[in-house]
Amino acid sequence: MAETASGISVGHWLRQHPQLVRIDLELSLCYVLDCSRAHLLGHADSILSIGQLKQLQDWTDQLHAGIPFAYLCGKQEFWGLELAVDASVLIPRPDTETVVEQALACLPNQSQVAANGVRPRLLDLGTGSGAIALALATERKDVEIHACDISAPSLALARANSEALQLPVHFHHSDWFDSIDGRFDIVVANPPYIDPADPHLAALHAEPSHALIAQERGLADLRKICCDAARHLHLHGWLVLEHGYDQGAAVRALLAANGFSAPQTRRDLGGNERVSWGQKGAHDAQLTHG
Ligand SMILES: C[S@@+](CC[C@H](N)C(=O)[O-])C[C@H]1O[C@@H](n2cnc3c(N)ncnc32)[C@H](O)[C@@H]1O
């Protein structure tokens, strides 16, 4: 039986919510109408049913309350992959693709790996939805990828994403390196790095604080990872870290202070310093190789 028409068109509904982000409204409509954005924009005069209008009203109430669209629809795209997300994980950001790009640049290429006959080992610390680990797994089947998180619900979601995408990753429930064995060729992390006093936190209230906030003006987890990483890296292994737009100099200093040679920083698409990295050097190797 046909659903009762509400008399409200797609275009009219869009104009009723000028305070909300337009793309969130369009994606809400696409989800409820089960259509593409191109189709939606070409059919602005389509009439919504009463049922569709009710669901849209529920979502706009939540958007007004600051719930991100990704939590409403339960998914987010990252590196071309569709990842399931829920309120236990940070919604993966486009800026974090800079970590993936830098990790790919640090890894030996496929012919070097084939010639060497040994799969490089990579660890993603604080994997959340699995975004970084899964993006790397889709690019490099010849790399053994491990990922950890301190949050059991995050880890369950990351595992589910790994299974749904059929991208194998070894998952570990671990407080940073505490339950991680063996050494790696590359360690990547997007740890919490927001200062508890940062006024931007208010806008992120729907996302888990364990994914966002770090003490010491946002540097506590970055410092801990920099201090411990060398013991878990092979000689000449890489540590690649995402950080806040104003933390580049501090993270380069942390890398240098912990024996990583020539720390460098890469900017994100917005032009902000976003990812810093360094290579475990020979000096550090004398200190940490047993
Ligand atoms: C900024 S989120 C990054 C999530 C994901 N890697 C991404 O880029 O979208 C930080 C992640 O670190 C995890 N985390 C926080 N403290 C941790 C700890 N002590 N040990 C392991 N993971 C931790 C959080 O649960 C969260 O998933």
The ligand as a MOL file (V3000), in Angstrom:
LIG
                    3D

  0  0  0     0  0            999 V3000
M  V30 BEGIN CTAB
M  V30 COUNTS 27 29 0 0 0
M  V30 BEGIN ATOM
M  V30 1 C 41.8020 9.9580 18.1640 0
M  V30 2 S 41.1340 8.3400 18.3520 0 CHG=1
M  V30 3 C 41.7420 7.6130 16.8330 0
M  V30 4 C 40.8960 6.4960 16.3010 0
M  V30 5 C 41.3260 6.0140 14.9120 0
M  V30 6 N 42.7040 5.5730 14.9050 0
M  V30 7 C 41.1460 7.1100 13.8800 0
M  V30 8 O 42.1610 7.6890 13.4580 0
M  V30 9 O 40.0160 7.3990 13.5050 0 CHG=-1
M  V30 10 C 42.2130 7.6880 19.6020 0
M  V30 11 C 42.0150 6.2170 19.9180 0
M  V30 12 O 42.9980 5.8560 20.9110 0
M  V30 13 C 42.3850 4.9840 21.8330 0
M  V30 14 N 43.1390 5.0720 23.1080 0
M  V30 15 C 43.0870 6.0400 24.0510 0
M  V30 16 N 43.9220 5.7620 25.0540 0
M  V30 17 C 44.5250 4.5760 24.7350 0
M  V30 18 C 45.4860 3.7740 25.3840 0
M  V30 19 N 46.0100 4.1080 26.5750 0
M  V30 20 N 45.8820 2.6300 24.7770 0
M  V30 21 C 45.3530 2.2610 23.5770 0
M  V30 22 N 44.4270 3.0010 22.9160 0
M  V30 23 C 44.0190 4.1430 23.4800 0
M  V30 24 C 40.9640 5.4780 21.9440 0
M  V30 25 O 40.1040 4.4800 22.4710 0
M  V30 26 C 40.6650 5.8620 20.4910 0
M  V30 27 O 40.1230 4.7710 19.7840 0
M  V30 END ATOM
M  V30 BEGIN BOND
M  V30 1 1 1 2
M  V30 2 1 2 3
M  V30 3 1 2 10
M  V30 4 1 3 4
M  V30 5 1 4 5
M  V30 6 1 5 6
M  V30 7 1 5 7
M  V30 8 2 7 8
M  V30 9 1 7 9
M  V30 10 1 10 11
M  V30 11 1 11 12
M  V30 12 1 11 26
M  V30 13 1 12 13
M  V30 14 1 13 14
M  V30 15 1 13 24
M  V30 16 1 14 15
M  V30 17 1 14 23
M  V30 18 2 15 16
M  V30 19 1 16 17
M  V30 20 1 17 18
M  V30 21 2 17 23
M  V30 22 1 18 19
M  V30 23 2 18 20
M  V30 24 1 20 21
M  V30 25 2 21 22
M  V30 26 1 22 23
M  V30 27 1 24 25
M  V30 28 1 24 26
M  V30 29 1 26 27
M  V30 END BOND
M  V30 END CTAB
M  END
